């Protein structure tokens, strides 16, 4: 069976086409990311503005063509923060269906966190002690506490990188006073996370895809770390991550465009992501950090295949 999974994120639309294996699991045969920026200009006012709406429709037309070319048997499309919080989000989903026949499932933040956990579980092994999984999206950011025995706690927060970027509109390069303002806001929003970590202490941070993939690629480009990024898991050196963090916060947009390992679609959001990651590392005294390149779409695929085989 050939399955297509589309993750309609606030900043990026992701398409994964995979072949289900008879012995279980899957093999990826096609993977694409399009920088749709669906939340641009309207994420904090609860609307998809016309230009972003059109970019979204055109991206889904592109994906529908790819799905036809790859002769996919099953299509699974999931929409997150930008669409679920937009007054015209359902209309967008309806328009996509009428144009392409792709039915979009608009999921809650809690369901999104569940899928992210399922995806990360396929990419790496958890330790006995608790790990804190973080998936920084454009509209929302999901936090999950998990260990070898399973999921302990999860919650979705409306502090995605695009949402924060449009809310604070920082200078280029960002000022210290602006960083402080953003950190204070993040701290207030994440009070429930602080309460959860007090009950379930964590020592490791696991970043799911997106910004963490960019961080891994920047580290590989800058440092001789003696290992290759294998595409599913990467162990960070916190000292190297700190060097990249300082570089990002002192850089202009033009300078970030020149950083090796940082793709253009992440140049605008990466500073906000870096501030958020640094806040988590410092606040919860994180000792280890890993990256999982599997997140929501791999979790959707895993759960679908598990249900089919079960």
C-alpha positions as protocol buffer text, in pm:
chain_id: "A"
residue {
  index: 1
  type: UNK
  ca { x: 0 y: 0 z: 0 }
}
residue {
  index: 2
  type: UNK
  ca { x: 123 y: 348 z: -90 }
}
residue {
  index: 3
  type: UNK
  ca { x: 18 y: 623 z: 154 }
}
residue {
  index: 4
  type: UNK
  ca { x: 46 y: 1002 z: 128 }
}
residue {
  index: 5
  type: UNK
  ca { x: 45 y: 1217 z: 442 }
}
residue {
  index: 6
  type: UNK
  ca { x: 16 y: 1595 z: 417 }
}
residue {
  index: 7
  type: UNK
  ca { x: 92 y: 1815 z: 719 }
}
residue {
  index: 8
  type: UNK
  ca { x: -59 y: 2159 z: 653 }
}
residue {
  index: 9
  type: UNK
  ca { x: 145 y: 2367 z: 895 }
}
residue {
  index: 10
  type: UNK
  ca { x: 128 y: 2739 z: 962 }
}
residue {
  index: 11
  type: UNK
  ca { x: 458 y: 2807 z: 785 }
}
residue {
  index: 12
  type: UNK
  ca { x: 525 y: 2494 z: 578 }
}
residue {
  index: 13
  type: UNK
  ca { x: 315 y: 2233 z: 401 }
}
residue {
  index: 14
  type: UNK
  ca { x: 485 y: 1891 z: 413 }
}
residue {
  index: 15
  type: UNK
  ca { x: 412 y: 1592 z: 190 }
}
residue {
  index: 16
  type: UNK
  ca { x: 532 y: 1241 z: 273 }
}
residue {
  index: 17
  type: UNK
  ca { x: 463 y: 948 z: 41 }
}
residue {
  index: 18
  type: UNK
  ca { x: 557 y: 609 z: 181 }
}
residue {
  index: 19
  type: UNK
  ca { x: 529 y: 243 z: 93 }
}
residue {
  index: 20
  type: UNK
  ca { x: 391 y: 23 z: 369 }
}
residue {
  index: 21
  type: UNK
  ca { x: 604 y: -286 z: 431 }
}
residue {
  index: 22
  type: UNK
  ca { x: 440 y: -626 z: 475 }
}
residue {
  index: 23
  type: UNK
  ca { x: 658 y: -695 z: 782 }
}
residue {
  index: 24
  type: UNK
  ca { x: 554 y: -361 z: 937 }
}
residue {
  index: 25
  type: UNK
  ca { x: 686 y: -7 z: 914 }
}
residue {
  index: 26
  type: UNK
  ca { x: 729 y: 198 z: 598 }
}
residue {
  index: 27
  type: UNK
  ca { x: 981 y: 319 z: 344 }
}
residue {
  index: 28
  type: UNK
  ca { x: 977 y: 685 z: 238 }
}
residue {
  index: 29
  type: UNK
  ca { x: 964 y: 720 z: -140 }
}
residue {
  index: 30
  type: UNK
  ca { x: 889 y: 1093 z: -172 }
}
residue {
  index: 31
  type: UNK
  ca { x: 925 y: 1390 z: 63 }
}
residue {
  index: 32
  type: UNK
  ca { x: 862 y: 1757 z: -12 }
}
residue {
  index: 33
  type: UNK
  ca { x: 829 y: 2081 z: 184 }
}
residue {
  index: 34
  type: UNK
  ca { x: 673 y: 2401 z: 52 }
}
residue {
  index: 35
  type: UNK
  ca { x: 714 y: 2737 z: 233 }
}
residue {
  index: 36
  type: UNK
  ca { x: 346 y: 2837 z: 211 }
}
residue {
  index: 37
  type: UNK
  ca { x: 351 y: 3085 z: 504 }
}
residue {
  index: 38
  type: UNK
  ca { x: -23 y: 3032 z: 555 }
}
residue {
  index: 39
  type: UNK
  ca { x: -22 y: 3228 z: 880 }
}
residue {
  index: 40
  type: UNK
  ca { x: 154 y: 3533 z: 736 }
}
residue {
  index: 41
  type: UNK
  ca { x: -39 y: 3852 z: 803 }
}
residue {
  index: 42
  type: UNK
  ca { x: -332 y: 3690 z: 983 }
}
residue {
  index: 43
  type: UNK
  ca { x: -221 y: 3432 z: 1240 }
}
residue {
  index: 44
  type: UNK
  ca { x: -292 y: 3657 z: 1540 }
}
residue {
  index: 45
  type: UNK
  ca { x: -622 y: 3792 z: 1405 }
}
residue {
  index: 46
  type: UNK
  ca { x: -765 y: 3447 z: 1332 }
}
residue {
  index: 47
  type: UNK
  ca { x: -781 y: 3462 z: 956 }
}
residue {
  index: 48
  type: UNK
  ca { x: -598 y: 3335 z: 648 }
}
residue {
  index: 49
  type: UNK
  ca { x: -534 y: 3649 z: 440 }
}
residue {
  index: 50
  type: UNK
  ca { x: -606 y: 3630 z: 64 }
}
residue {
  index: 51
  type: UNK
  ca { x: -244 y: 3604 z: -56 }
}
residue {
  index: 52
  type: UNK
  ca { x: -166 y: 3325 z: 194 }
}
residue {
  index: 53
  type: UNK
  ca { x: -497 y: 3152 z: 110 }
}
residue {
  index: 54
  type: UNK
  ca { x: -400 y: 3144 z: -258 }
}
residue {
  index: 55
  type: UNK
  ca { x: -50 y: 3013 z: -180 }
}
residue {
  index: 56
  type: UNK
  ca { x: -211 y: 2736 z: 23 }
}
residue {
  index: 57
  type: UNK
  ca { x: -447 y: 2636 z: -257 }
}
residue {
  index: 58
  type: UNK
  ca { x: -164 y: 2631 z: -511 }
}
residue {
  index: 59
  type: UNK
  ca { x: 56 y: 2421 z: -281 }
}
residue {
  index: 60
  type: UNK
  ca { x: -224 y: 2167 z: -240 }
}
residue {
  index: 61
  type: UNK
  ca { x: -270 y: 2159 z: -620 }
}
residue {
  index: 62
  type: UNK
  ca { x: 103 y: 2077 z: -648 }
}
residue {
  index: 63
  type: UNK
  ca { x: 70 y: 1800 z: -391 }
}
residue {
  index: 64
  type: UNK
  ca { x: -241 y: 1660 z: -559 }
}
residue {
  index: 65
  type: UNK
  ca { x: -40 y: 1630 z: -884 }
}
residue {
  index: 66
  type: UNK
  ca { x: 242 y: 1450 z: -701 }
}
residue {
  index: 67
  type: UNK
  ca { x: -5 y: 1213 z: -536 }
}
residue {
  index: 68
  type: UNK
  ca { x: -154 y: 1125 z: -875 }
}
residue {
  index: 69
  type: UNK
  ca { x: 189 y: 1071 z: -1030 }
}
residue {
  index: 70
  type: UNK
  ca { x: 294 y: 837 z: -749 }
}
residue {
  index: 71
  type: UNK
  ca { x: -35 y: 641 z: -774 }
}
residue {
  index: 72
  type: UNK
  ca { x: -113 y: 672 z: -404 }
}
residue {
  index: 73
  type: UNK
  ca { x: -369 y: 435 z: -251 }
}
residue {
  index: 74
  type: UNK
  ca { x: -456 y: 639 z: 60 }
}
residue {
  index: 75
  type: UNK
  ca { x: -445 y: 1015 z: 125 }
}
residue {
  index: 76
  type: UNK
  ca { x: -423 y: 1156 z: 479 }
}
residue {
  index: 77
  type: UNK
  ca { x: -416 y: 1534 z: 526 }
}
residue {
  index: 78
  type: UNK
  ca { x: -400 y: 1711 z: 861 }
}
residue {
  index: 79
  type: UNK
  ca { x: -426 y: 2083 z: 938 }
}
residue {
  index: 80
  type: UNK
  ca { x: -291 y: 2248 z: 1252 }
}
residue {
  index: 81
  type: UNK
  ca { x: -284 y: 2588 z: 1423 }
}
residue {
  index: 82
  type: UNK
  ca { x: -327 y: 2837 z: 1135 }
}
residue {
  index: 83
  type: UNK
  ca { x: -628 y: 2655 z: 988 }
}
residue {
  index: 84
  type: UNK
  ca { x: -793 y: 2539 z: 1311 }
}
residue {
  index: 85
  type: UNK
  ca { x: -785 y: 2893 z: 1457 }
}
residue {
  index: 86
  type: UNK
  ca { x: -885 y: 3080 z: 1141 }
}
residue {
  index: 87
  type: UNK
  ca { x: -1243 y: 3195 z: 1084 }
}
residue {
  index: 88
  type: UNK
  ca { x: -1201 y: 3087 z: 719 }
}
residue {
  index: 89
  type: UNK
  ca { x: -1007 y: 2769 z: 798 }
}
residue {
  index: 90
  type: UNK
  ca { x: -1300 y: 2535 z: 726 }
}
residue {
  index: 91
  type: UNK
  ca { x: -1368 y: 2722 z: 402 }
}
residue {
  index: 92
  type: UNK
  ca { x: -1005 y: 2665 z: 301 }
}
residue {
  index: 93
  type: UNK
  ca { x: -1040 y: 2293 z: 372 }
}
residue {
  index: 94
  type: UNK
  ca { x: -1363 y: 2281 z: 168 }
}
residue {
  index: 95
  type: UNK
  ca { x: -1199 y: 2464 z: -124 }
}
residue {
  index: 96
  type: UNK
  ca { x: -907 y: 2221 z: -124 }
}
residue {
  index: 97
  type: UNK
  ca { x: -1148 y: 1926 z: -132 }
}
residue {
  index: 98
  type: UNK
  ca { x: -1347 y: 2067 z: -424 }
}
residue {
  index: 99
  type: UNK
  ca { x: -1027 y: 2140 z: -621 }
}
residue {
  index: 100
  type: UNK
  ca { x: -831 y: 1822 z: -552 }
}
residue {
  index: 101
  type: UNK
  ca { x: -1045 y: 1565 z: -372 }
}
residue {
  index: 102
  type: UNK
  ca { x: -810 y: 1580 z: -73 }
}
residue {
  index: 103
  type: UNK
  ca { x: -1011 y: 1587 z: 249 }
}
residue {
  index: 104
  type: UNK
  ca { x: -836 y: 1781 z: 527 }
}
residue {
  index: 105
  type: UNK
  ca { x: -876 y: 1673 z: 888 }
}
residue {
  index: 106
  type: UNK
  ca { x: -848 y: 1980 z: 1116 }
}
residue {
  index: 107
  type: UNK
  ca { x: -702 y: 1847 z: 1441 }
}
residue {
  index: 108
  type: UNK
  ca { x: -677 y: 1985 z: 1793 }
}
residue {
  index: 109
  type: UNK
  ca { x: -346 y: 2078 z: 1952 }
}
residue {
  index: 110
  type: UNK
  ca { x: -375 y: 1779 z: 2185 }
}
residue {
  index: 111
  type: UNK
  ca { x: -419 y: 1542 z: 1892 }
}
residue {
  index: 112
  type: UNK
  ca { x: -127 y: 1710 z: 1719 }
}
residue {
  index: 113
  type: UNK
  ca { x: 91 y: 1642 z: 2025 }
}
residue {
  index: 114
  type: UNK
  ca { x: -18 y: 1276 z: 2025 }
}
residue {
  index: 115
  type: UNK
  ca { x: 86 y: 1233 z: 1660 }
}
residue {
  index: 116
  type: UNK
  ca { x: 420 y: 1407 z: 1724 }
}
residue {
  index: 117
  type: UNK
  ca { x: 490 y: 1166 z: 2010 }
}
residue {
  index: 118
  type: UNK
  ca { x: 403 y: 870 z: 1784 }
}
residue {
  index: 119
  type: UNK
  ca { x: 639 y: 1003 z: 1515 }
}
residue {
  index: 120
  type: UNK
  ca { x: 930 y: 1067 z: 1750 }
}
residue {
  index: 121
  type: UNK
  ca { x: 882 y: 717 z: 1896 }
}
residue {
  index: 122
  type: UNK
  ca { x: 962 y: 572 z: 1553 }
}
residue {
  index: 123
  type: UNK
  ca { x: 1281 y: 777 z: 1513 }
}
residue {
  index: 124
  type: UNK
  ca { x: 1464 y: 715 z: 1840 }
}
residue {
  index: 125
  type: UNK
  ca { x: 1463 y: 524 z: 2167 }
}
residue {
  index: 126
  type: UNK
  ca { x: 1356 y: 697 z: 2486 }
}
residue {
  index: 127
  type: UNK
  ca { x: 1558 y: 676 z: 2803 }
}
residue {
  index: 128
  type: UNK
  ca { x: 1434 y: 551 z: 3140 }
}
residue {
  index: 129
  type: UNK
  ca { x: 1425 y: 909 z: 3274 }
}
residue {
  index: 130
  type: UNK
  ca { x: 1183 y: 1163 z: 3133 }
}
residue {
  index: 131
  type: UNK
  ca { x: 1254 y: 1348 z: 2808 }
}
residue {
  index: 132
  type: UNK
  ca { x: 1082 y: 1670 z: 2702 }
}
residue {
  index: 133
  type: UNK
  ca { x: 979 y: 1666 z: 2335 }
}
residue {
  index: 134
  type: UNK
  ca { x: 926 y: 2001 z: 2168 }
}
residue {
  index: 135
  type: UNK
  ca { x: 789 y: 2067 z: 1819 }
}
residue {
  index: 136
  type: UNK
  ca { x: 810 y: 2435 z: 1728 }
}
residue {
  index: 137
  type: UNK
  ca { x: 550 y: 2510 z: 1465 }
}
residue {
  index: 138
  type: UNK
  ca { x: 453 y: 2838 z: 1304 }
}
residue {
  index: 139
  type: UNK
  ca { x: 128 y: 2877 z: 1497 }
}
residue {
  index: 140
  type: UNK
  ca { x: 161 y: 2647 z: 1796 }
}
residue {
  index: 141
  type: UNK
  ca { x: 434 y: 2463 z: 1983 }
}
residue {
  index: 142
  type: UNK
  ca { x: 373 y: 2119 z: 2129 }
}
residue {
  index: 143
  type: UNK
  ca { x: 541 y: 1993 z: 2446 }
}
residue {
  index: 144
  type: UNK
  ca { x: 538 y: 1626 z: 2545 }
}
residue {
  index: 145
  type: UNK
  ca { x: 697 y: 1454 z: 2843 }
}
residue {
  index: 146
  type: UNK
  ca { x: 774 y: 1087 z: 2773 }
}
residue {
  index: 147
  type: UNK
  ca { x: 1006 y: 804 z: 2872 }
}
residue {
  index: 148
  type: UNK
  ca { x: 1072 y: 441 z: 2783 }
}
residue {
  index: 149
  type: UNK
  ca { x: 739 y: 339 z: 2939 }
}
residue {
  index: 150
  type: UNK
  ca { x: 530 y: 580 z: 2733 }
}
residue {
  index: 151
  type: UNK
  ca { x: 375 y: 926 z: 2724 }
}
residue {
  index: 152
  type: UNK
  ca { x: 353 y: 1106 z: 3058 }
}
residue {
  index: 153
  type: UNK
  ca { x: 208 y: 1451 z: 2972 }
}
residue {
  index: 154
  type: UNK
  ca { x: 134 y: 1665 z: 2668 }
}
residue {
  index: 155
  type: UNK
  ca { x: 1 y: 2010 z: 2583 }
}
residue {
  index: 156
  type: UNK
  ca { x: -13 y: 2244 z: 2284 }
}
residue {
  index: 157
  type: UNK
  ca { x: 61 y: 2616 z: 2334 }
}
residue {
  index: 158
  type: UNK
  ca { x: -18 y: 2902 z: 2095 }
}
residue {
  index: 159
  type: UNK
  ca { x: 343 y: 3024 z: 2085 }
}
residue {
  index: 160
  type: UNK
  ca { x: 456 y: 2917 z: 1740 }
}
residue {
  index: 161
  type: UNK
  ca { x: 744 y: 3104 z: 1574 }
}
residue {
  index: 162
  type: UNK
  ca { x: 529 y: 3283 z: 1315 }
}
residue {
  index: 163
  type: UNK
  ca { x: 274 y: 3385 z: 1579 }
}
residue {
  index: 164
  type: UNK
  ca { x: 549 y: 3528 z: 1804 }
}
residue {
  index: 165
  type: UNK
  ca { x: 730 y: 3694 z: 1514 }
}
residue {
  index: 166
  type: UNK
  ca { x: 416 y: 3878 z: 1405 }
}
residue {
  index: 167
  type: UNK
  ca { x: 323 y: 3966 z: 1763 }
}
residue {
  index: 168
  type: UNK
  ca { x: 659 y: 4121 z: 1858 }
}
residue {
  index: 169
  type: UNK
  ca { x: 795 y: 4223 z: 1514 }
}
residue {
  index: 170
  type: UNK
  ca { x: 1156 y: 4245 z: 1642 }
}
residue {
  index: 171
  type: UNK
  ca { x: 1435 y: 4458 z: 1496 }
}
residue {
  index: 172
  type: UNK
  ca { x: 1697 y: 4324 z: 1255 }
}
residue {
  index: 173
  type: UNK
  ca { x: 1915 y: 4219 z: 1430 }
}
residue {
  index: 174
  type: UNK
  ca { x: 1699 y: 4160 z: 1737 }
}
residue {
  index: 175
  type: UNK
  ca { x: 1767 y: 4383 z: 2041 }
}
residue {
  index: 176
  type: UNK
  ca { x: 1837 y: 4256 z: 2393 }
}
residue {
  index: 177
  type: UNK
  ca { x: 1529 y: 4438 z: 2521 }
}
residue {
  index: 178
  type: UNK
  ca { x: 1316 y: 4257 z: 2261 }
}
residue {
  index: 179
  type: UNK
  ca { x: 1462 y: 3920 z: 2360 }
}
residue {
  index: 180
  type: UNK
  ca { x: 1375 y: 3995 z: 2724 }
}
residue {
  index: 181
  type: UNK
  ca { x: 1019 y: 4089 z: 2627 }
}
residue {
  index: 182
  type: UNK
  ca { x: 974 y: 3768 z: 2427 }
}
residue {
  index: 183
  type: UNK
  ca { x: 1124 y: 3552 z: 2704 }
}
residue {
  index: 184
  type: UNK
  ca { x: 894 y: 3710 z: 2964 }
}
residue {
  index: 185
  type: UNK
  ca { x: 592 y: 3639 z: 2744 }
}
residue {
  index: 186
  type: UNK
  ca { x: 702 y: 3279 z: 2679 }
}
residue {
  index: 187
  type: UNK
  ca { x: 751 y: 3224 z: 3052 }
}
residue {
  index: 188
  type: UNK
  ca { x: 397 y: 3337 z: 3131 }
}
residue {
  index: 189
  type: UNK
  ca { x: 245 y: 3126 z: 2855 }
}
residue {
  index: 190
  type: UNK
  ca { x: 437 y: 2814 z: 2960 }
}
residue {
  index: 191
  type: UNK
  ca { x: 338 y: 2812 z: 3328 }
}
residue {
  index: 192
  type: UNK
  ca { x: 149 y: 2481 z: 3283 }
}
residue {
  index: 193
  type: UNK
  ca { x: 469 y: 2329 z: 3140 }
}
residue {
  index: 194
  type: UNK
  ca { x: 662 y: 2445 z: 3446 }
}
residue {
  index: 195
  type: UNK
  ca { x: 403 y: 2279 z: 3670 }
}
residue {
  index: 196
  type: UNK
  ca { x: 428 y: 1955 z: 3469 }
}
residue {
  index: 197
  type: UNK
  ca { x: 810 y: 1948 z: 3483 }
}
residue {
  index: 198
  type: UNK
  ca { x: 795 y: 2006 z: 3860 }
}
residue {
  index: 199
  type: UNK
  ca { x: 591 y: 1684 z: 3883 }
}
residue {
  index: 200
  type: UNK
  ca { x: 786 y: 1497 z: 3613 }
}
residue {
  index: 201
  type: UNK
  ca { x: 1146 y: 1626 z: 3608 }
}
residue {
  index: 202
  type: UNK
  ca { x: 1323 y: 1615 z: 3271 }
}
residue {
  index: 203
  type: UNK
  ca { x: 1695 y: 1602 z: 3187 }
}
residue {
  index: 204
  type: UNK
  ca { x: 1682 y: 1573 z: 2810 }
}
residue {
  index: 205
  type: UNK
  ca { x: 1526 y: 1781 z: 2533 }
}
residue {
  index: 206
  type: UNK
  ca { x: 1416 y: 1613 z: 2208 }
}
residue {
  index: 207
  type: UNK
  ca { x: 1346 y: 1855 z: 1926 }
}
residue {
  index: 208
  type: UNK
  ca { x: 1112 y: 1729 z: 1656 }
}
residue {
  index: 209
  type: UNK
  ca { x: 1209 y: 1821 z: 1298 }
}
residue {
  index: 210
  type: UNK
  ca { x: 1187 y: 2181 z: 1167 }
}
residue {
  index: 211
  type: UNK
  ca { x: 1412 y: 2425 z: 1351 }
}
residue {
  index: 212
  type: UNK
  ca { x: 1607 y: 2143 z: 1512 }
}
residue {
  index: 213
  type: UNK
  ca { x: 1696 y: 1997 z: 1173 }
}
residue {
  index: 214
  type: UNK
  ca { x: 1830 y: 2338 z: 1078 }
}
residue {
  index: 215
  type: UNK
  ca { x: 2031 y: 2355 z: 1401 }
}
residue {
  index: 216
  type: UNK
  ca { x: 2179 y: 2011 z: 1329 }
}
residue {
  index: 217
  type: UNK
  ca { x: 2269 y: 2113 z: 973 }
}
residue {
  index: 218
  type: UNK
  ca { x: 2430 y: 2437 z: 1092 }
}
residue {
  index: 219
  type: UNK
  ca { x: 2639 y: 2250 z: 1348 }
}
residue {
  index: 220
  type: UNK
  ca { x: 2751 y: 1996 z: 1087 }
}
residue {
  index: 221
  type: UNK
  ca { x: 2846 y: 2278 z: 851 }
}
residue {
  index: 222
  type: UNK
  ca { x: 3041 y: 2473 z: 1114 }
}
residue {
  index: 223
  type: UNK
  ca { x: 3203 y: 2210 z: 1336 }
}
residue {
  index: 224
  type: UNK
  ca { x: 3400 y: 1896 z: 1264 }
}
residue {
  index: 225
  type: UNK
  ca { x: 3175 y: 1675 z: 1475 }
}
residue {
  index: 226
  type: UNK
  ca { x: 3301 y: 1347 z: 1332 }
}
residue {
  index: 227
  type: UNK
  ca { x: 2960 y: 1208 z: 1243 }
}
residue {
  index: 228
  type: UNK
  ca { x: 2699 y: 1232 z: 969 }
}
residue {
  index: 229
  type: UNK
  ca { x: 2340 y: 1335 z: 1020 }
}
residue {
  index: 230
  type: UNK
  ca { x: 2159 y: 1007 z: 943 }
}
residue {
  index: 231
  type: UNK
  ca { x: 1820 y: 1166 z: 887 }
}
residue {
  index: 232
  type: UNK
  ca { x: 1629 y: 1031 z: 1188 }
}
residue {
  index: 233
  type: UNK
  ca { x: 1829 y: 1122 z: 1501 }
}
residue {
  index: 234
  type: UNK
  ca { x: 2106 y: 1366 z: 1591 }
}
residue {
  index: 235
  type: UNK
  ca { x: 2275 y: 1418 z: 1930 }
}
residue {
  index: 236
  type: UNK
  ca { x: 2367 y: 1781 z: 1999 }
}
residue {
  index: 237
  type: UNK
  ca { x: 2670 y: 1913 z: 2178 }
}
residue {
  index: 238
  type: UNK
  ca { x: 2516 y: 2186 z: 2395 }
}
residue {
  index: 239
  type: UNK
  ca { x: 2830 y: 2399 z: 2367 }
}
residue {
  index: 240
  type: UNK
  ca { x: 2812 y: 2395 z: 1988 }
}
residue {
  index: 241
  type: UNK
  ca { x: 2439 y: 2467 z: 2000 }
}
residue {
  index: 242
  type: UNK
  ca { x: 2513 y: 2771 z: 2220 }
}
residue {
  index: 243
  type: UNK
  ca { x: 2763 y: 2905 z: 1963 }
}
residue {
  index: 244
  type: UNK
  ca { x: 2499 y: 2879 z: 1689 }
}
residue {
  index: 245
  type: UNK
  ca { x: 2241 y: 3038 z: 1920 }
}
residue {
  index: 246
  type: UNK
  ca { x: 2461 y: 3344 z: 1977 }
}
residue {
  index: 247
  type: UNK
  ca { x: 2537 y: 3369 z: 1605 }
}
residue {
  index: 248
  type: UNK
  ca { x: 2165 y: 3369 z: 1518 }
}
residue {
  index: 249
  type: UNK
  ca { x: 2071 y: 3630 z: 1778 }
}
residue {
  index: 250
  type: UNK
  ca { x: 2343 y: 3871 z: 1664 }
}
residue {
  index: 251
  type: UNK
  ca { x: 2276 y: 3828 z: 1292 }
}
residue {
  index: 252
  type: UNK
  ca { x: 2074 y: 4025 z: 1042 }
}
residue {
  index: 253
  type: UNK
  ca { x: 1836 y: 3852 z: 803 }
}
residue {
  index: 254
  type: UNK
  ca { x: 2088 y: 3905 z: 522 }
}
residue {
  index: 255
  type: UNK
  ca { x: 2362 y: 3740 z: 727 }
}
residue {
  index: 256
  type: UNK
  ca { x: 2139 y: 3445 z: 813 }
}
residue {
  index: 257
  type: UNK
  ca { x: 2077 y: 3384 z: 444 }
}
residue {
  index: 258
  type: UNK
  ca { x: 2452 y: 3316 z: 416 }
}
residue {
  index: 259
  type: UNK
  ca { x: 2474 y: 3068 z: 706 }
}
residue {
  index: 260
  type: UNK
  ca { x: 2558 y: 2720 z: 579 }
}
residue {
  index: 261
  type: UNK
  ca { x: 2297 y: 2463 z: 678 }
}
residue {
  index: 262
  type: UNK
  ca { x: 2016 y: 2716 z: 726 }
}
residue {
  index: 263
  type: UNK
  ca { x: 1758 y: 2689 z: 449 }
}
residue {
  index: 264
  type: UNK
  ca { x: 1592 y: 3010 z: 328 }
}
residue {
  index: 265
  type: UNK
  ca { x: 1243 y: 2908 z: 443 }
}
residue {
  index: 266
  type: UNK
  ca { x: 1362 y: 2912 z: 808 }
}
residue {
  index: 267
  type: UNK
  ca { x: 1562 y: 3236 z: 803 }
}
residue {
  index: 268
  type: UNK
  ca { x: 1279 y: 3452 z: 943 }
}
residue {
  index: 269
  type: UNK
  ca { x: 1153 y: 3212 z: 1214 }
}
residue {
  index: 270
  type: UNK
  ca { x: 1486 y: 3071 z: 1338 }
}
residue {
  index: 271
  type: UNK
  ca { x: 1565 y: 3358 z: 1577 }
}
residue {
  index: 272
  type: UNK
  ca { x: 1236 y: 3311 z: 1762 }
}
residue {
  index: 273
  type: UNK
  ca { x: 1293 y: 2934 z: 1768 }
}
residue {
  index: 274
  type: UNK
  ca { x: 1643 y: 2987 z: 1909 }
}
residue {
  index: 275
  type: UNK
  ca { x: 1507 y: 3208 z: 2188 }
}
residue {
  index: 276
  type: UNK
  ca { x: 1244 y: 2948 z: 2277 }
}
residue {
  index: 277
  type: UNK
  ca { x: 1493 y: 2658 z: 2280 }
}
residue {
  index: 278
  type: UNK
  ca { x: 1741 y: 2855 z: 2492 }
}
residue {
  index: 279
  type: UNK
  ca { x: 1463 y: 2939 z: 2737 }
}
residue {
  index: 280
  type: UNK
  ca { x: 1373 y: 2571 z: 2778 }
}
residue {
  index: 281
  type: UNK
  ca { x: 1737 y: 2459 z: 2815 }
}
residue {
  index: 282
  type: UNK
  ca { x: 1810 y: 2720 z: 3084 }
}
residue {
  index: 283
  type: UNK
  ca { x: 1479 y: 2705 z: 3271 }
}
residue {
  index: 284
  type: UNK
  ca { x: 1475 y: 2328 z: 3309 }
}
residue {
  index: 285
  type: UNK
  ca { x: 1854 y: 2274 z: 3335 }
}
residue {
  index: 286
  type: UNK
  ca { x: 1860 y: 2048 z: 3029 }
}
residue {
  index: 287
  type: UNK
  ca { x: 2172 y: 1828 z: 3021 }
}
residue {
  index: 288
  type: UNK
  ca { x: 2122 y: 1648 z: 2688 }
}
residue {
  index: 289
  type: UNK
  ca { x: 1956 y: 1741 z: 2359 }
}
residue {
  index: 290
  type: UNK
  ca { x: 1867 y: 1527 z: 2059 }
}
residue {
  index: 291
  type: UNK
  ca { x: 1679 y: 1584 z: 1735 }
}
residue {
  index: 292
  type: UNK
  ca { x: 1417 y: 1360 z: 1577 }
}
residue {
  index: 293
  type: UNK
  ca { x: 1349 y: 1419 z: 1208 }
}
residue {
  index: 294
  type: UNK
  ca { x: 1020 y: 1230 z: 1250 }
}
residue {
  index: 295
  type: UNK
  ca { x: 726 y: 1430 z: 1381 }
}
residue {
  index: 296
  type: UNK
  ca { x: 354 y: 1468 z: 1301 }
}
residue {
  index: 297
  type: UNK
  ca { x: 333 y: 1316 z: 953 }
}
residue {
  index: 298
  type: UNK
  ca { x: 536 y: 1007 z: 1050 }
}
residue {
  index: 299
  type: UNK
  ca { x: 316 y: 971 z: 1358 }
}
residue {
  index: 300
  type: UNK
  ca { x: 1 y: 989 z: 1144 }
}
residue {
  index: 301
  type: UNK
  ca { x: 146 y: 726 z: 911 }
}
residue {
  index: 302
  type: UNK
  ca { x: 250 y: 497 z: 1198 }
}
residue {
  index: 303
  type: UNK
  ca { x: -92 y: 511 z: 1364 }
}
residue {
  index: 304
  type: UNK
  ca { x: -272 y: 453 z: 1033 }
}
residue {
  index: 305
  type: UNK
  ca { x: -57 y: 150 z: 946 }
}
residue {
  index: 306
  type: UNK
  ca { x: -91 y: 13 z: 1300 }
}
residue {
  index: 307
  type: UNK
  ca { x: -471 y: 33 z: 1274 }
}
residue {
  index: 308
  type: UNK
  ca { x: -465 y: -136 z: 931 }
}
residue {
  index: 309
  type: UNK
  ca { x: -248 y: -425 z: 1054 }
}
residue {
  index: 310
  type: UNK
  ca { x: -431 y: -455 z: 1386 }
}
